[in-house]
Amino acid sequence: MELADILTQDQILTDLAAADRWQAIDELINALVTAGKIQPEHRAAIAEVVKKRERAMSTGIGFGIGIPHASTNLIPEVVGALGRSKQGVNFDALDNQPVTLVMLFLVPQGQFQKHLHTLANIAKILHKAEFRQTLESAPDAAAMLQAIKRQERK
């Protein structure tokens, strides 16, 4: 799955308020509830499965990137939300640097190949320094989404 396939403007938060990875995960899950991608009654259960995965090993992969993710039977399709933090979020990242771009995604339970493919695509696109700078400097969610679409067409 490509980022552009799972993101809409409503699922991009341009100014995360979170100070740590747990708050960032909650903010992004709330965005998915607001966008109608997660049922409100599933919010707590989904947050717990993402946080359980995050406790096992931080998804702060370095370069200011965090990719919290999990599988759950509470969604019918792959969903995601992207958050940008101007001050940086403590994500217990591999390089000990604050995370400025957090891409949370969820995959339906049992879709292991889709999970790996989605994770690999996200890591690949966000690993490009020039693209990260474009996202970090974009004026709004619409510009961030357009940048993602342009990058994925390359």
N, C-alpha and C positions, 0 to 999 in steps of 0.2 A: 504494500500500500504506500502511496505517496502522501506526503503531508497535505498537499492541495486536495486530496480525496477526502480527508477527514476533518479539515478545518473550514470554518466559516468566520466571518468577522466577529460574530458573537462569541466565538470560542478563542479569541485572542485578547488577552489582557495586557495592555500596554504599560501598566504601572502597578506591578504587584506591590502590595503593602507588606507582605511577609518578611519576617526577619530570619526565619529558619525554614528548613525543608518541610517540616510538618505543616506549618502555616501555608506554605506555597501549595502543597498538595491539597489542603482544604479549600483554598481560594480557587484552584483550577477545577476541582470537583464541583464546587458551587457554580462555576461558570457553565459546566456541562449540564447541571440541573436547570439553570436559568435558560439555557439554549434548548431544553427539551430532549437532550441526548441521554439523560439519566432520570429515572423516576425519583421524585423527592423522597419517597419511602425507602429507596435503596442507597441514599447518600451515605449513611453511617457504615453500612456493610461494605460498600465499595471503598470508602476511605480506609477502612481497617485492612482490607486485602492489599491495597497499595502500600500502606504503612508497614504491614508485615513484610512485604517484599523489600521495602527500603531498609528495614531494620536488619535484614539478612546481609545486605551489602548496599552501600550508598550507590545511587545511580548518577552521582556527580562524576562525570567521566573526564573532567579537566577542561581547560580552555573556556571556562565560564558556562559550561553546559550541564544541565541536569535532565535526565530522561526517566522520571518515575513511571513505572508501568506495571501492569498485572493482568491476569486472566480472571474472568468472572462469568458466571452463568446468568448474571443479572442484566446483560445487554445483548441485543440481537446482532450487532455489527460493531466493527472497530470504530472507536470514538477517541477524540483527543482534544486537548486544549493547550494553547501556548501562552506562556506568561513571560513578560519582560520585567526585570527589576533594575531600576536605575541605580540603587544603592548596593545591589548585590545581596544574595541570600547565602547564609551559611548552610552548605549542603554536605559538609563532611566529604568534600570532593577528593578525588585521588591526588590532585596537585595542591590541595589545601587552599585553593583560591575561591573567592566568592563566586556564586553562579548568577549570571545575568539573564540567561535564557533557559526556561524550564518548559520542556515539552512532555506533558503527561499523556499517556495513551493507555487504552484498555482494549483487550481483545476477548471475544467470546471464549469461554472455557473449551478446551479441546482443540483449538486451532493453533497448534504449536508452530507449524511452518509459517502461517500468516504472522504470528507473533514475532518470530525471528526475522522475517523479511521486513516487517514494519520497523523494528528496532534498528536493523542494519541500514535501512534507507534514511531514517532520521539521523543516526550517527554520522552517516556519510555526508549528508547535506550540511549539517551543522558543524562539521569538522573544517569546513572551508572558512578561513579567517575573513576574507573579503565579504562573504555572504553574511557572516555573523555581524560584521560592522554595519552592513546595510540594514539588518533587522534592528540593531541597537539604535540606529540613528533615524529610523523611519518615523514620520510624524504621527501616524495613527495606525489602527488595526487594518484599515483598507490598504494602506501602503505596504504593511508587512505581508499581507496575503498576496498582493500583486508581486512582491519580491520573491515570495516562495514559488508562485506559479512560473515566473520567469526563470528562476534557478532550475526548476525541475524540467523545463522544456529544453535546457541545454544538453 
